[in-house]
C-alpha cells in the first residue's frame, strides 16, 4: 500500500491544468494545456474535452 500521493492532484498556482482532448476531425486523442488547444495531428481547433 502506498501511504503518500494524495498531494499530487492539487492544482498549483501558476500551473495550467492539463486536460484530455479528442479531435473531432481525425479522432486523435491528446493532452492540451490552456484555452487555445488544437490537434497535434491535423492542426484542427475542432476539438472536444474528454474525460
Ligand atoms: Zn485532428
mmCIF file of the protein (N, C-alpha, C, O) and its ligand, coordinates in Angstrom:
data_MODEL
# 
_entry.id   MODEL 
# 
loop_
_entity.id 
_entity.type 
_entity.pdbx_number_of_molecules 
1 polymer     1 
2 non-polymer 1 
# 
_entity_poly.entity_id                      1 
_entity_poly.type                           'polypeptide(L)' 
_entity_poly.nstd_linkage                   no 
_entity_poly.nstd_monomer                   no 
_entity_poly.pdbx_seq_one_letter_code       
;(UNK)(UNK)(UNK)(UNK)(UNK)(UNK)(UNK)(UNK)(UNK)(UNK)(UNK)(UNK)(UNK)(UNK)(UNK)(UNK)
(UNK)(UNK)(UNK)(UNK)(UNK)(UNK)(UNK)(UNK)(UNK)(UNK)(UNK)(UNK)(UNK)(UNK)(UNK)(UNK)
(UNK)(UNK)(UNK)(UNK)(UNK)(UNK)(UNK)(UNK)(UNK)(UNK)(UNK)(UNK)(UNK)(UNK)(UNK)(UNK)
(UNK)(UNK)(UNK)
;
_entity_poly.pdbx_seq_one_letter_code_can   XXXXXXXXXXXXXXXXXXXXXXXXXXXXXXXXXXXXXXXXXXXXXXXXXXX 
_entity_poly.pdbx_strand_id                 A 
# 
loop_
_entity_poly_seq.entity_id 
_entity_poly_seq.num 
_entity_poly_seq.mon_id 
_entity_poly_seq.hetero 
1 1  UNK n 
1 2  UNK n 
1 3  UNK n 
1 4  UNK n 
1 5  UNK n 
1 6  UNK n 
1 7  UNK n 
1 8  UNK n 
1 9  UNK n 
1 10 UNK n 
1 11 UNK n 
1 12 UNK n 
1 13 UNK n 
1 14 UNK n 
1 15 UNK n 
1 16 UNK n 
1 17 UNK n 
1 18 UNK n 
1 19 UNK n 
1 20 UNK n 
1 21 UNK n 
1 22 UNK n 
1 23 UNK n 
1 24 UNK n 
1 25 UNK n 
1 26 UNK n 
1 27 UNK n 
1 28 UNK n 
1 29 UNK n 
1 30 UNK n 
1 31 UNK n 
1 32 UNK n 
1 33 UNK n 
1 34 UNK n 
1 35 UNK n 
1 36 UNK n 
1 37 UNK n 
1 38 UNK n 
1 39 UNK n 
1 40 UNK n 
1 41 UNK n 
1 42 UNK n 
1 43 UNK n 
1 44 UNK n 
1 45 UNK n 
1 46 UNK n 
1 47 UNK n 
1 48 UNK n 
1 49 UNK n 
1 50 UNK n 
1 51 UNK n 
# 
loop_
_struct_asym.id 
_struct_asym.entity_id 
A 1 
B 2 
# 
loop_
_chem_comp.id 
_chem_comp.type 
_chem_comp.mon_nstd_flag 
UNK 'L-peptide linking' . 
ZN  non-polymer         . 
# 
_pdbx_entity_nonpoly.entity_id   2 
_pdbx_entity_nonpoly.name        ? 
_pdbx_entity_nonpoly.comp_id     ZN 
# 
_pdbx_nonpoly_scheme.asym_id         B 
_pdbx_nonpoly_scheme.entity_id       2 
_pdbx_nonpoly_scheme.mon_id          ZN 
_pdbx_nonpoly_scheme.ndb_seq_num     1 
_pdbx_nonpoly_scheme.pdb_seq_num     101 
_pdbx_nonpoly_scheme.auth_seq_num    101 
_pdbx_nonpoly_scheme.pdb_mon_id      ZN 
_pdbx_nonpoly_scheme.auth_mon_id     ZN 
_pdbx_nonpoly_scheme.pdb_strand_id   A 
_pdbx_nonpoly_scheme.pdb_ins_code    . 
# 
loop_
_atom_site.group_PDB 
_atom_site.id 
_atom_site.type_symbol 
_atom_site.label_atom_id 
_atom_site.label_alt_id 
_atom_site.label_comp_id 
_atom_site.label_asym_id 
_atom_site.label_entity_id 
_atom_site.label_seq_id 
_atom_site.pdbx_PDB_ins_code 
_atom_site.Cartn_x 
_atom_site.Cartn_y 
_atom_site.Cartn_z 
_atom_site.occupancy 
_atom_site.B_iso_or_equiv 
_atom_site.pdbx_formal_charge 
_atom_site.auth_seq_id 
_atom_site.auth_comp_id 
_atom_site.auth_asym_id 
_atom_site.auth_atom_id 
_atom_site.pdbx_PDB_model_num 
ATOM   1   N  N  . UNK A 1 1  ? 0.835   -1.205 0.000   1.00 0.00 ? 1   UNK A N  1 
ATOM   2   C  CA . UNK A 1 1  ? 0.000   0.000  0.000   1.00 0.00 ? 1   UNK A CA 1 
ATOM   3   C  C  . UNK A 1 1  ? 0.869   1.254  0.000   1.00 0.00 ? 1   UNK A C  1 
ATOM   4   O  O  . UNK A 1 1  ? 1.930   1.303  0.622   1.00 0.00 ? 1   UNK A O  1 
ATOM   5   N  N  . UNK A 1 2  ? 0.402   2.224  -0.690  1.00 0.00 ? 2   UNK A N  1 
ATOM   6   C  CA . UNK A 1 2  ? 1.155   3.479  -0.750  1.00 0.00 ? 2   UNK A CA 1 
ATOM   7   C  C  . UNK A 1 2  ? 0.542   4.479  0.223   1.00 0.00 ? 2   UNK A C  1 
ATOM   8   O  O  . UNK A 1 2  ? -0.660  4.742  0.172   1.00 0.00 ? 2   UNK A O  1 
ATOM   9   N  N  . UNK A 1 3  ? 1.349   5.027  1.094   1.00 0.00 ? 3   UNK A N  1 
ATOM   10  C  CA . UNK A 1 3  ? 0.828   5.938  2.105   1.00 0.00 ? 3   UNK A CA 1 
ATOM   11  C  C  . UNK A 1 3  ? 0.937   7.391  1.701   1.00 0.00 ? 3   UNK A C  1 
ATOM   12  O  O  . UNK A 1 3  ? 0.397   8.268  2.376   1.00 0.00 ? 3   UNK A O  1 
ATOM   13  N  N  . UNK A 1 4  ? 1.639   7.660  0.592   1.00 0.00 ? 4   UNK A N  1 
ATOM   14  C  CA . UNK A 1 4  ? 1.752   9.049  0.134   1.00 0.00 ? 4   UNK A CA 1 
ATOM   15  C  C  . UNK A 1 4  ? 1.165   9.163  -1.271  1.00 0.00 ? 4   UNK A C  1 
ATOM   16  O  O  . UNK A 1 4  ? 0.894   8.156  -1.925  1.00 0.00 ? 4   UNK A O  1 
ATOM   17  N  N  . UNK A 1 5  ? 0.975   10.397 -1.724  1.00 0.00 ? 5   UNK A N  1 
ATOM   18  C  CA . UNK A 1 5  ? 0.492   10.584 -3.084  1.00 0.00 ? 5   UNK A CA 1 
ATOM   19  C  C  . UNK A 1 5  ? -0.784  11.387 -3.176  1.00 0.00 ? 5   UNK A C  1 
ATOM   20  O  O  . UNK A 1 5  ? -1.224  11.739 -4.271  1.00 0.00 ? 5   UNK A O  1 
ATOM   21  N  N  . UNK A 1 6  ? -1.380  11.681 -2.037  1.00 0.00 ? 6   UNK A N  1 
ATOM   22  C  CA . UNK A 1 6  ? -2.628  12.437 -2.085  1.00 0.00 ? 6   UNK A CA 1 
ATOM   23  C  C  . UNK A 1 6  ? -2.431  13.870 -2.577  1.00 0.00 ? 6   UNK A C  1 
ATOM   24  O  O  . UNK A 1 6  ? -3.383  14.509 -3.027  1.00 0.00 ? 6   UNK A O  1 
ATOM   25  N  N  . UNK A 1 7  ? -1.223  14.368 -2.496  1.00 0.00 ? 7   UNK A N  1 
ATOM   26  C  CA . UNK A 1 7  ? -0.986  15.777 -2.802  1.00 0.00 ? 7   UNK A CA 1 
ATOM   27  C  C  . UNK A 1 7  ? -0.707  16.020 -4.277  1.00 0.00 ? 7   UNK A C  1 
ATOM   28  O  O  . UNK A 1 7  ? -0.537  17.168 -4.687  1.00 0.00 ? 7   UNK A O  1 
ATOM   29  N  N  . UNK A 1 8  ? -0.657  14.981 -5.074  1.00 0.00 ? 8   UNK A N  1 
ATOM   30  C  CA . UNK A 1 8  ? -0.212  15.164 -6.455  1.00 0.00 ? 8   UNK A CA 1 
ATOM   31  C  C  . UNK A 1 8  ? -1.316  15.672 -7.384  1.00 0.00 ? 8   UNK A C  1 
ATOM   32  O  O  . UNK A 1 8  ? -1.031  16.145 -8.484  1.00 0.00 ? 8   UNK A O  1 
ATOM   33  N  N  . UNK A 1 9  ? -2.534  15.580 -6.960  1.00 0.00 ? 9   UNK A N  1 
ATOM   34  C  CA . UNK A 1 9  ? -3.625  16.018 -7.824  1.00 0.00 ? 9   UNK A CA 1 
ATOM   35  C  C  . UNK A 1 9  ? -4.041  17.469 -7.570  1.00 0.00 ? 9   UNK A C  1 
ATOM   36  O  O  . UNK A 1 9  ? -4.991  17.964 -8.177  1.00 0.00 ? 9   UNK A O  1 
ATOM   37  N  N  . UNK A 1 10 ? -3.346  18.123 -6.700  1.00 0.00 ? 10  UNK A N  1 
ATOM   38  C  CA . UNK A 1 10 ? -3.691  19.515 -6.392  1.00 0.00 ? 10  UNK A CA 1 
ATOM   39  C  C  . UNK A 1 10 ? -3.165  20.441 -7.479  1.00 0.00 ? 10  UNK A C  1 
ATOM   40  O  O  . UNK A 1 10 ? -2.007  20.344 -7.885  1.00 0.00 ? 10  UNK A O  1 
ATOM   41  N  N  . UNK A 1 11 ? -4.020  21.334 -7.943  1.00 0.00 ? 11  UNK A N  1 
ATOM   42  C  CA . UNK A 1 11 ? -3.585  22.333 -8.911  1.00 0.00 ? 11  UNK A CA 1 
ATOM   43  C  C  . UNK A 1 11 ? -2.753  23.390 -8.201  1.00 0.00 ? 11  UNK A C  1 
ATOM   44  O  O  . UNK A 1 11 ? -3.201  24.010 -7.237  1.00 0.00 ? 11  UNK A O  1 
ATOM   45  N  N  . UNK A 1 12 ? -1.579  23.580 -8.675  1.00 0.00 ? 12  UNK A N  1 
ATOM   46  C  CA . UNK A 1 12 ? -0.703  24.558 -8.043  1.00 0.00 ? 12  UNK A CA 1 
ATOM   47  C  C  . UNK A 1 12 ? -0.809  25.893 -8.767  1.00 0.00 ? 12  UNK A C  1 
ATOM   48  O  O  . UNK A 1 12 ? -1.040  25.946 -9.975  1.00 0.00 ? 12  UNK A O  1 
ATOM   49  N  N  . UNK A 1 13 ? -0.639  26.945 -8.024  1.00 0.00 ? 13  UNK A N  1 
ATOM   50  C  CA . UNK A 1 13 ? -0.699  28.284 -8.610  1.00 0.00 ? 13  UNK A CA 1 
ATOM   51  C  C  . UNK A 1 13 ? 0.385   28.451 -9.678  1.00 0.00 ? 13  UNK A C  1 
ATOM   52  O  O  . UNK A 1 13 ? 1.535   28.055 -9.488  1.00 0.00 ? 13  UNK A O  1 
ATOM   53  N  N  . UNK A 1 14 ? -0.005  29.037 -10.781 1.00 0.00 ? 14  UNK A N  1 
ATOM   54  C  CA . UNK A 1 14 ? 0.966   29.251 -11.850 1.00 0.00 ? 14  UNK A CA 1 
ATOM   55  C  C  . UNK A 1 14 ? 1.064   28.104 -12.821 1.00 0.00 ? 14  UNK A C  1 
ATOM   56  O  O  . UNK A 1 14 ? 1.776   28.188 -13.822 1.00 0.00 ? 14  UNK A O  1 
ATOM   57  N  N  . UNK A 1 15 ? 0.353   27.030 -12.533 1.00 0.00 ? 15  UNK A N  1 
ATOM   58  C  CA . UNK A 1 15 ? 0.383   25.901 -13.468 1.00 0.00 ? 15  UNK A CA 1 
ATOM   59  C  C  . UNK A 1 15 ? -0.991  25.699 -14.092 1.00 0.00 ? 15  UNK A C  1 
ATOM   60  O  O  . UNK A 1 15 ? -1.998  25.614 -13.390 1.00 0.00 ? 15  UNK A O  1 
ATOM   61  N  N  . UNK A 1 16 ? -1.018  25.626 -15.386 1.00 0.00 ? 16  UNK A N  1 
ATOM   62  C  CA . UNK A 1 16 ? -2.279  25.362 -16.063 1.00 0.00 ? 16  UNK A CA 1 
ATOM   63  C  C  . UNK A 1 16 ? -2.576  23.868 -16.003 1.00 0.00 ? 16  UNK A C  1 
ATOM   64  O  O  . UNK A 1 16 ? -1.677  23.040 -16.151 1.00 0.00 ? 16  UNK A O  1 
ATOM   65  N  N  . UNK A 1 17 ? -3.817  23.540 -15.790 1.00 0.00 ? 17  UNK A N  1 
ATOM   66  C  CA . UNK A 1 17 ? -4.176  22.123 -15.736 1.00 0.00 ? 17  UNK A CA 1 
ATOM   67  C  C  . UNK A 1 17 ? -4.104  21.475 -17.114 1.00 0.00 ? 17  UNK A C  1 
ATOM   68  O  O  . UNK A 1 17 ? -4.487  22.076 -18.118 1.00 0.00 ? 17  UNK A O  1 
ATOM   69  N  N  . UNK A 1 18 ? -3.623  20.277 -17.145 1.00 0.00 ? 18  UNK A N  1 
ATOM   70  C  CA . UNK A 1 18 ? -3.570  19.529 -18.400 1.00 0.00 ? 18  UNK A CA 1 
ATOM   71  C  C  . UNK A 1 18 ? -4.845  18.713 -18.522 1.00 0.00 ? 18  UNK A C  1 
ATOM   72  O  O  . UNK A 1 18 ? -5.216  17.963 -17.619 1.00 0.00 ? 18  UNK A O  1 
ATOM   73  N  N  . UNK A 1 19 ? -5.505  18.879 -19.661 1.00 0.00 ? 19  UNK A N  1 
ATOM   74  C  CA . UNK A 1 19 ? -6.755  18.145 -19.866 1.00 0.00 ? 19  UNK A CA 1 
ATOM   75  C  C  . UNK A 1 19 ? -6.647  17.246 -21.084 1.00 0.00 ? 19  UNK A C  1 
ATOM   76  O  O  . UNK A 1 19 ? -5.849  17.471 -21.993 1.00 0.00 ? 19  UNK A O  1 
ATOM   77  N  N  . UNK A 1 20 ? -7.475  16.232 -21.064 1.00 0.00 ? 20  UNK A N  1 
ATOM   78  C  CA . UNK A 1 20 ? -7.515  15.313 -22.200 1.00 0.00 ? 20  UNK A CA 1 
ATOM   79  C  C  . UNK A 1 20 ? -8.489  15.831 -23.247 1.00 0.00 ? 20  UNK A C  1 
ATOM   80  O  O  . UNK A 1 20 ? -9.616  16.212 -22.931 1.00 0.00 ? 20  UNK A O  1 
ATOM   81  N  N  . UNK A 1 21 ? -8.049  15.840 -24.474 1.00 0.00 ? 21  UNK A N  1 
ATOM   82  C  CA . UNK A 1 21 ? -8.901  16.284 -25.574 1.00 0.00 ? 21  UNK A CA 1 
ATOM   83  C  C  . UNK A 1 21 ? -8.954  15.213 -26.647 1.00 0.00 ? 21  UNK A C  1 
ATOM   84  O  O  . UNK A 1 21 ? -8.071  14.362 -26.754 1.00 0.00 ? 21  UNK A O  1 
ATOM   85  N  N  . UNK A 1 22 ? -10.011 15.279 -27.436 1.00 0.00 ? 22  UNK A N  1 
ATOM   86  C  CA . UNK A 1 22 ? -10.065 14.430 -28.615 1.00 0.00 ? 22  UNK A CA 1 
ATOM   87  C  C  . UNK A 1 22 ? -10.456 15.296 -29.805 1.00 0.00 ? 22  UNK A C  1 
ATOM   88  O  O  . UNK A 1 22 ? -11.308 16.178 -29.693 1.00 0.00 ? 22  UNK A O  1 
ATOM   89  N  N  . UNK A 1 23 ? -9.823  15.032 -30.942 1.00 0.00 ? 23  UNK A N  1 
ATOM   90  C  CA . UNK A 1 23 ? -10.079 15.804 -32.146 1.00 0.00 ? 23  UNK A CA 1 
ATOM   91  C  C  . UNK A 1 23 ? -11.336 15.289 -32.843 1.00 0.00 ? 23  UNK A C  1 
ATOM   92  O  O  . UNK A 1 23 ? -11.487 14.089 -33.074 1.00 0.00 ? 23  UNK A O  1 
ATOM   93  N  N  . UNK A 1 24 ? -12.232 16.214 -33.174 1.00 0.00 ? 24  UNK A N  1 
ATOM   94  C  CA . UNK A 1 24 ? -13.459 15.804 -33.847 1.00 0.00 ? 24  UNK A CA 1 
ATOM   95  C  C  . UNK A 1 24 ? -13.233 15.527 -35.325 1.00 0.00 ? 24  UNK A C  1 
ATOM   96  O  O  . UNK A 1 24 ? -14.053 14.879 -35.976 1.00 0.00 ? 24  UNK A O  1 
ATOM   97  N  N  . UNK A 1 25 ? -12.134 16.013 -35.846 1.00 0.00 ? 25  UNK A N  1 
ATOM   98  C  CA . UNK A 1 25 ? -11.887 15.834 -37.269 1.00 0.00 ? 25  UNK A CA 1 
ATOM   99  C  C  . UNK A 1 25 ? -11.186 14.521 -37.588 1.00 0.00 ? 25  UNK A C  1 
ATOM   100 O  O  . UNK A 1 25 ? -11.565 13.812 -38.521 1.00 0.00 ? 25  UNK A O  1 
ATOM   101 N  N  . UNK A 1 26 ? -10.152 14.201 -36.798 1.00 0.00 ? 26  UNK A N  1 
ATOM   102 C  CA . UNK A 1 26 ? -9.389  12.994 -37.128 1.00 0.00 ? 26  UNK A CA 1 
ATOM   103 C  C  . UNK A 1 26 ? -9.425  11.952 -36.014 1.00 0.00 ? 26  UNK A C  1 
ATOM   104 O  O  . UNK A 1 26 ? -8.967  10.825 -36.200 1.00 0.00 ? 26  UNK A O  1 
ATOM   105 N  N  . UNK A 1 27 ? -9.970  12.329 -34.851 1.00 0.00 ? 27  UNK A N  1 
ATOM   106 C  CA . UNK A 1 27 ? -10.127 11.348 -33.789 1.00 0.00 ? 27  UNK A CA 1 
ATOM   107 C  C  . UNK A 1 27 ? -8.917  11.190 -32.889 1.00 0.00 ? 27  UNK A C  1 
ATOM   108 O  O  . UNK A 1 27 ? -8.911  10.345 -31.994 1.00 0.00 ? 27  UNK A O  1 
ATOM   109 N  N  . UNK A 1 28 ? -7.901  11.990 -33.119 1.00 0.00 ? 28  UNK A N  1 
ATOM   110 C  CA . UNK A 1 28 ? -6.706  11.897 -32.289 1.00 0.00 ? 28  UNK A CA 1 
ATOM   111 C  C  . UNK A 1 28 ? -6.994  12.330 -30.856 1.00 0.00 ? 28  UNK A C  1 
ATOM   112 O  O  . UNK A 1 28 ? -7.636  13.352 -30.613 1.00 0.00 ? 28  UNK A O  1 
ATOM   113 N  N  . UNK A 1 29 ? -6.512  11.542 -29.928 1.00 0.00 ? 29  UNK A N  1 
ATOM   114 C  CA . UNK A 1 29 ? -6.646  11.919 -28.528 1.00 0.00 ? 29  UNK A CA 1 
ATOM   115 C  C  . UNK A 1 29 ? -5.307  12.433 -28.026 1.00 0.00 ? 29  UNK A C  1 
ATOM   116 O  O  . UNK A 1 29 ? -4.261  11.828 -28.264 1.00 0.00 ? 29  UNK A O  1 
ATOM   117 N  N  . UNK A 1 30 ? -5.359  13.567 -27.324 1.00 0.00 ? 30  UNK A N  1 
ATOM   118 C  CA . UNK A 1 30 ? -4.114  14.181 -26.885 1.00 0.00 ? 30  UNK A CA 1 
ATOM   119 C  C  . UNK A 1 30 ? -4.374  14.996 -25.631 1.00 0.00 ? 30  UNK A C  1 
ATOM   120 O  O  . UNK A 1 30 ? -5.520  15.201 -25.230 1.00 0.00 ? 30  UNK A O  1 
ATOM   121 N  N  . UNK A 1 31 ? -3.295  15.455 -25.021 1.00 0.00 ? 31  UNK A N  1 
ATOM   122 C  CA . UNK A 1 31 ? -3.417  16.302 -23.845 1.00 0.00 ? 31  UNK A CA 1 
ATOM   123 C  C  . UNK A 1 31 ? -3.136  17.742 -24.239 1.00 0.00 ? 31  UNK A C  1 
ATOM   124 O  O  . UNK A 1 31 ? -2.174  18.040 -24.947 1.00 0.00 ? 31  UNK A O  1 
ATOM   125 N  N  . UNK A 1 32 ? -4.000  18.626 -23.761 1.00 0.00 ? 32  UNK A N  1 
ATOM   126 C  CA . UNK A 1 32 ? -3.849  20.024 -24.117 1.00 0.00 ? 32  UNK A CA 1 
ATOM   127 C  C  . UNK A 1 32 ? -3.752  20.896 -22.877 1.00 0.00 ? 32  UNK A C  1 
ATOM   128 O  O  . UNK A 1 32 ? -4.299  20.571 -21.823 1.00 0.00 ? 32  UNK A O  1 
ATOM   129 N  N  . UNK A 1 33 ? -3.049  22.006 -23.025 1.00 0.00 ? 33  UNK A N  1 
ATOM   130 C  CA . UNK A 1 33 ? -2.917  22.958 -21.928 1.00 0.00 ? 33  UNK A CA 1 
ATOM   131 C  C  . UNK A 1 33 ? -3.413  24.318 -22.393 1.00 0.00 ? 33  UNK A C  1 
ATOM   132 O  O  . UNK A 1 33 ? -3.073  24.774 -23.485 1.00 0.00 ? 33  UNK A O  1 
ATOM   133 N  N  . UNK A 1 34 ? -4.221  24.964 -21.557 1.00 0.00 ? 34  UNK A N  1 
ATOM   134 C  CA . UNK A 1 34 ? -4.679  26.300 -21.891 1.00 0.00 ? 34  UNK A CA 1 
ATOM   135 C  C  . UNK A 1 34 ? -5.987  26.291 -22.656 1.00 0.00 ? 34  UNK A C  1 
ATOM   136 O  O  . UNK A 1 34 ? -6.696  25.286 -22.721 1.00 0.00 ? 34  UNK A O  1 
ATOM   137 N  N  . UNK A 1 35 ? -6.286  27.460 -23.240 1.00 0.00 ? 35  UNK A N  1 
ATOM   138 C  CA . UNK A 1 35 ? -7.588  27.605 -23.879 1.00 0.00 ? 35  UNK A CA 1 
ATOM   139 C  C  . UNK A 1 35 ? -7.543  27.334 -25.379 1.00 0.00 ? 35  UNK A C  1 
ATOM   140 O  O  . UNK A 1 35 ? -8.474  26.764 -25.947 1.00 0.00 ? 35  UNK A O  1 
ATOM   141 N  N  . UNK A 1 36 ? -6.453  27.749 -26.007 1.00 0.00 ? 36  UNK A N  1 
ATOM   142 C  CA . UNK A 1 36 ? -6.369  27.586 -27.457 1.00 0.00 ? 36  UNK A CA 1 
ATOM   143 C  C  . UNK A 1 36 ? -5.703  26.258 -27.797 1.00 0.00 ? 36  UNK A C  1 
ATOM   144 O  O  . UNK A 1 36 ? -4.524  26.193 -28.145 1.00 0.00 ? 36  UNK A O  1 
ATOM   145 N  N  . UNK A 1 37 ? -6.491  25.221 -27.682 1.00 0.00 ? 37  UNK A N  1 
ATOM   146 C  CA . UNK A 1 37 ? -5.968  23.883 -27.917 1.00 0.00 ? 37  UNK A CA 1 
ATOM   147 C  C  . UNK A 1 37 ? -6.256  23.473 -29.356 1.00 0.00 ? 37  UNK A C  1 
ATOM   148 O  O  . UNK A 1 37 ? -7.362  23.669 -29.861 1.00 0.00 ? 37  UNK A O  1 
ATOM   149 N  N  . UNK A 1 38 ? -5.270  22.913 -29.996 1.00 0.00 ? 38  UNK A N  1 
ATOM   150 C  CA . UNK A 1 38 ? -5.510  22.388 -31.340 1.00 0.00 ? 38  UNK A CA 1 
ATOM   151 C  C  . UNK A 1 38 ? -4.881  21.016 -31.482 1.00 0.00 ? 38  UNK A C  1 
ATOM   152 O  O  . UNK A 1 38 ? -3.965  20.638 -30.751 1.00 0.00 ? 38  UNK A O  1 
ATOM   153 N  N  . UNK A 1 39 ? -5.400  20.302 -32.434 1.00 0.00 ? 39  UNK A N  1 
ATOM   154 C  CA . UNK A 1 39 ? -4.970  18.932 -32.643 1.00 0.00 ? 39  UNK A CA 1 
ATOM   155 C  C  . UNK A 1 39 ? -3.516  18.886 -33.130 1.00 0.00 ? 39  UNK A C  1 
ATOM   156 O  O  . UNK A 1 39 ? -3.164  19.582 -34.082 1.00 0.00 ? 39  UNK A O  1 
ATOM   157 N  N  . UNK A 1 40 ? -2.675  18.078 -32.489 1.00 0.00 ? 40  UNK A N  1 
ATOM   158 C  CA . UNK A 1 40 ? -1.276  17.969 -32.910 1.00 0.00 ? 40  UNK A CA 1 
ATOM   159 C  C  . UNK A 1 40 ? -1.116  17.223 -34.223 1.00 0.00 ? 40  UNK A C  1 
ATOM   160 O  O  . UNK A 1 40 ? -0.067  17.286 -34.864 1.00 0.00 ? 40  UNK A O  1 
ATOM   161 N  N  . UNK A 1 41 ? -2.160  16.521 -34.614 1.00 0.00 ? 41  UNK A N  1 
ATOM   162 C  CA . UNK A 1 41 ? -2.062  15.710 -35.827 1.00 0.00 ? 41  UNK A CA 1 
ATOM   163 C  C  . UNK A 1 41 ? -2.488  16.482 -37.067 1.00 0.00 ? 41  UNK A C  1 
ATOM   164 O  O  . UNK A 1 41 ? -1.781  16.484 -38.075 1.00 0.00 ? 41  UNK A O  1 
ATOM   165 N  N  . UNK A 1 42 ? -3.644  17.137 -36.996 1.00 0.00 ? 42  UNK A N  1 
ATOM   166 C  CA . UNK A 1 42 ? -4.164  17.823 -38.184 1.00 0.00 ? 42  UNK A CA 1 
ATOM   167 C  C  . UNK A 1 42 ? -4.314  19.330 -37.971 1.00 0.00 ? 42  UNK A C  1 
ATOM   168 O  O  . UNK A 1 42 ? -4.835  20.031 -38.838 1.00 0.00 ? 42  UNK A O  1 
ATOM   169 N  N  . UNK A 1 43 ? -3.863  19.821 -36.834 1.00 0.00 ? 43  UNK A N  1 
ATOM   170 C  CA . UNK A 1 43 ? -3.867  21.245 -36.513 1.00 0.00 ? 43  UNK A CA 1 
ATOM   171 C  C  . UNK A 1 43 ? -5.266  21.833 -36.407 1.00 0.00 ? 43  UNK A C  1 
ATOM   172 O  O  . UNK A 1 43 ? -5.424  23.053 -36.393 1.00 0.00 ? 43  UNK A O  1 
ATOM   173 N  N  . UNK A 1 44 ? -6.279  20.985 -36.331 1.00 0.00 ? 44  UNK A N  1 
ATOM   174 C  CA . UNK A 1 44 ? -7.641  21.476 -36.240 1.00 0.00 ? 44  UNK A CA 1 
ATOM   175 C  C  . UNK A 1 44 ? -7.940  21.982 -34.838 1.00 0.00 ? 44  UNK A C  1 
ATOM   176 O  O  . UNK A 1 44 ? -7.453  21.440 -33.846 1.00 0.00 ? 44  UNK A O  1 
ATOM   177 N  N  . UNK A 1 45 ? -8.746  23.023 -34.778 1.00 0.00 ? 45  UNK A N  1 
ATOM   178 C  CA . UNK A 1 45 ? -9.196  23.501 -33.472 1.00 0.00 ? 45  UNK A CA 1 
ATOM   179 C  C  . UNK A 1 45 ? -10.568 22.935 -33.125 1.00 0.00 ? 45  UNK A C  1 
ATOM   180 O  O  . UNK A 1 45 ? -11.164 23.305 -32.114 1.00 0.00 ? 45  UNK A O  1 
ATOM   181 N  N  . UNK A 1 46 ? -11.047 22.066 -33.942 1.00 0.00 ? 46  UNK A N  1 
ATOM   182 C  CA . UNK A 1 46 ? -12.336 21.420 -33.706 1.00 0.00 ? 46  UNK A CA 1 
ATOM   183 C  C  . UNK A 1 46 ? -12.146 20.230 -32.777 1.00 0.00 ? 46  UNK A C  1 
ATOM   184 O  O  . UNK A 1 46 ? -12.263 19.072 -33.178 1.00 0.00 ? 46  UNK A O  1 
ATOM   185 N  N  . UNK A 1 47 ? -11.847 20.555 -31.517 1.00 0.00 ? 47  UNK A N  1 
ATOM   186 C  CA . UNK A 1 47 ? -11.553 19.514 -30.547 1.00 0.00 ? 47  UNK A CA 1 
ATOM   187 C  C  . UNK A 1 47 ? -12.535 19.585 -29.394 1.00 0.00 ? 47  UNK A C  1 
ATOM   188 O  O  . UNK A 1 47 ? -13.144 20.626 -29.147 1.00 0.00 ? 47  UNK A O  1 
ATOM   189 N  N  . UNK A 1 48 ? -12.687 18.484 -28.697 1.00 0.00 ? 48  UNK A N  1 
ATOM   190 C  CA . UNK A 1 48 ? -13.589 18.425 -27.560 1.00 0.00 ? 48  UNK A CA 1 
ATOM   191 C  C  . UNK A 1 48 ? -12.855 17.898 -26.345 1.00 0.00 ? 48  UNK A C  1 
ATOM   192 O  O  . UNK A 1 48 ? -12.032 16.988 -26.443 1.00 0.00 ? 48  UNK A O  1 
ATOM   193 N  N  . UNK A 1 49 ? -13.158 18.472 -25.219 1.00 0.00 ? 49  UNK A N  1 
ATOM   194 C  CA . UNK A 1 49 ? -12.563 17.988 -23.987 1.00 0.00 ? 49  UNK A CA 1 
ATOM   195 C  C  . UNK A 1 49 ? -13.189 16.652 -23.613 1.00 0.00 ? 49  UNK A C  1 
ATOM   196 O  O  . UNK A 1 49 ? -14.411 16.504 -23.632 1.00 0.00 ? 49  UNK A O  1 
ATOM   197 N  N  . UNK A 1 50 ? -12.364 15.701 -23.279 1.00 0.00 ? 50  UNK A N  1 
ATOM   198 C  CA . UNK A 1 50 ? -12.875 14.385 -22.915 1.00 0.00 ? 50  UNK A CA 1 
ATOM   199 C  C  . UNK A 1 50 ? -12.423 14.018 -21.523 1.00 0.00 ? 50  UNK A C  1 
ATOM   200 O  O  . UNK A 1 50 ? -11.418 14.532 -21.031 1.00 0.00 ? 50  UNK A O  1 
ATOM   201 N  N  . UNK A 1 51 ? -13.162 13.130 -20.888 1.00 0.00 ? 51  UNK A N  1 
ATOM   202 C  CA . UNK A 1 51 ? -12.804 12.720 -19.541 1.00 0.00 ? 51  UNK A CA 1 
ATOM   203 C  C  . UNK A 1 51 ? -12.568 11.217 -19.495 1.00 0.00 ? 51  UNK A C  1 
ATOM   204 O  O  . UNK A 1 51 ? -12.253 10.673 -18.437 1.00 0.00 ? 51  UNK A O  1 
HETATM 205 ZN ZN . ZN  B 2 .  ? -7.091  16.164 -35.684 1.00 0.00 ? 101 ZN  A ZN 1 
# 
